[in-house]
Amino acid sequence: MPRLTIPSVPLGFGSSAPSLHARPTAPAPAPTATPAPAPPRKVRTFIATSYDIVESGAGCCWSEDGRSFVISEAVFKSTCNVKSFIRQCNFYGFTKSRLPSPAEAPLSVIAHPLFRRGRRDLLDQIGPKLQPPRGQGGPSPSPSP
């Protein structure tokens, strides 16, 4: 079998090929990329609807400082089921307290640190309360005698 010989061509003399003895060039710096903004979080339907109801003043109103809202359970009852509304509020971490008022027209104060008058931008941060998995976090069963 015949042997193939490859003619040697001096590199760097009239050749367009790069020289093996040339200094390596530093790679071009990568363009600095600005981090992409986080996609906006969606406001939960219950939270957005509750905010709109408080803003409208239908059976409820903001407190003086705007950090909570007051509902008249007698008036609010005509709009929705008060117990269901309070349960949903608890699910999202709201707290409820009662104001001294006549028994026929009870007033409740509902508050959440991120539910503020004029701060609709905070609503996307309100989510369900985290609850421990079943079987954890509760009292441990006592051993039977």
Backbone hydrogen bonds, N-H to C=O, Kabsch-Sander energy under -0.5 kcal/mol:
donor,donor_aa,acceptor,acceptor_aa,energy
13,F,10,P,-0.7
14,G,12,G,-0.8
22,A,19,S,-0.8
34,T,32,T,-0.5
48,A,44,R,-2.5
49,T,45,T,-2.7
50,S,46,F,-2.5
51,Y,47,I,-2.3
52,D,48,A,-2.2
53,I,49,T,-2.3
54,V,50,S,-2.5
55,E,51,Y,-2.5
56,S,52,D,-2.0
57,G,53,I,-1.4
58,A,53,I,-1.2
59,G,57,G,-1.4
61,C,70,V,-2.0
63,S,68,S,-2.8
66,G,63,S,-0.8
69,F,110,I,-2.5
70,V,61,C,-3.1
71,I,108,S,-2.8
72,S,59,G,-2.4
73,E,71,I,-0.9
73,E,106,P,-2.2
76,F,72,S,-3.6
77,K,73,E,-1.6
78,S,75,V,-1.1
79,T,76,F,-1.3
80,C,76,F,-2.2
82,V,80,C,-0.7
85,F,81,N,-2.3
86,I,82,V,-2.7
87,R,83,K,-2.3
88,Q,84,S,-2.3
89,C,85,F,-2.5
90,N,86,I,-2.6
91,F,87,R,-2.0
92,Y,88,Q,-1.4
93,G,90,N,-1.6
94,F,89,C,-2.7
95,T,111,A,-2.7
97,S,109,V,-2.1
99,L,107,L,-2.4
105,A,102,P,-1.3
107,L,99,L,-0.6
108,S,71,I,-2.3
109,V,97,S,-3.7
110,I,69,F,-3.1
110,I,108,S,-0.5
111,A,95,T,-2.3
112,H,67,R,-0.7
115,F,112,H,-1.4
116,R,114,L,-1.0
117,R,66,G,-2.4
119,R,116,R,-1.8
122,L,119,R,-1.9
123,L,120,R,-1.3
125,Q,122,L,-1.9
126,I,123,L,-1.6
127,G,125,Q,-0.6
129,K,91,F,-2.8
136,Q,133,P,-2.0
